[in-house]
Amino acid sequence: MQSDEEYVRGLSDRDRRLLDFEQNAPASPPRKAAAIRSELGLSAPRYQQLLGSLIERPDALAYAPMLVGRLLRLRDSRAASRSARTFGR
């Protein structure tokens, strides 16, 4: 089994930048989208794709456990809400 330190070393600089950015990102969606573009050089959808795949990795959890746990809970909650929709049935 790998230690937390070994997992963290498995993260690239970009992975750490994404997690660090998300930890300190502006709460306002328009400001966050602008910050994603200016600070990371990514579009907001691409950022979300990268972050979504990153939070699945054990090394991300070892690097930022509170953040990754919160993001996983939010994702799971949103998925449960989507699956509970009836759309008029």
N, C-alpha and C positions, 0 to 999 in steps of 0.2 A: 504494500500500500504506500502511496506517495504522501509525503508530508505537505503541509500547506505551502511551505517555501518552494518545494519542487513544482507544485501546481502553478504558483505565481510566476515562476521562471518560464512556464510554458506560454504565457501571454506575450503577444507582440506589443510593441510600443503603441501601435494604433488601438489595440484592444484596451490597453490601460487608459489611453486618452479618451476613448469612448465612455468607459466606466467613470472616469474622473469627471468628464463633462456632464454626464447624466446626474451625477451626485450633486453638482452645483448649477445645473441648468436653470434658466429663468422659468418661472411658473406660467407665464403668459405664452400661449401657443405661438402668436406671431413673433414675439421676441425670441422664443426658443428656436423657431425656424430660421430666423435671421442669424442667430448665434451659431447654429449648426453650419450654415453656409459660410459664415465668415471665419469661424474658429477651426472647423474641421474640413471645410472645402467639399462638403457632401450635400446632396439634396435631402430634405426631411424624410421622404420615403426610403431612400437608400440607408440613411442613418437608422431608421426603425428596423429595416431588414437586418442590418449588421448587429444591432443591439439585441434583437430577438433571437438570433442564432447564438450570440455570445453568452446570453444568460443561461443557456442550456449546458454550458461547459463547466466542469468541476473547478477548473482553474480560475474562472471568473468568480465563482462562489467563494473560493479561498481568498481571492484578492479583495472582494467587497461583499461580505456576507449579508450585511443588512440591506444594502441596495439591491442585490440580486434576489434576495428573498422577497423584498417588497415588489419588485418587478414581476416575479413569477406569480405572486398572489394576485396582482392586478390583471395579469394576462389570463390566469385561470378564472378569475371572477368575470371578466369580459366574455370569455368563451362560454361560461355557464349561462350568462345573460342572453347571449345570442342563441344558444340552443333551446332556451325556454320560451323564446318568442313564438307566438302562434300565427301571426299575420292574418287575423280575422277568422280563424277556424273555430 
